[in-house]
Amino acid sequence: MDRLQQLLRNSFIRVEGLLYQIFGFLRKIWGFFYQRLLIWLQVLGFSNSSYYVESERQNHIESAEDRQITEIKSEKIEPSFTPNRRRPDPQMEYYRKLAGQVNQKQK
């Protein structure tokens, strides 16, 4: 009985592998024809957006020419120029105060 189970398992594995190879081949063929179909559709102009008959205005799509460009004029505020200074590090301030105290004690 053990031999029969092994034979069935091995047969199932081999059939599974065969089906995997067959469907892989069919997938490659389908991909090849699908790519060629897309190329031909592009050559024939079916991928252009102008293919559709409906006008853009009926679909409520505004083109760039139809839009009115509104410019917002803002008052120019000149920023006061300050040299790039880093924020004081609070930990560094502690050490500076400590050094100042040591200098005062030495005098």
Protein Blocks (a to p, Z undefined) as FASTA:
>chain_A
ZZmmmmmmmmmmmmmmmmmmmmmmmmmmmmmmmmmmmmmmmmnopmpmklpmbdfklnop
acfklpccddddddddddddddddddddfklmmmmmmmmmmmmmmZZ
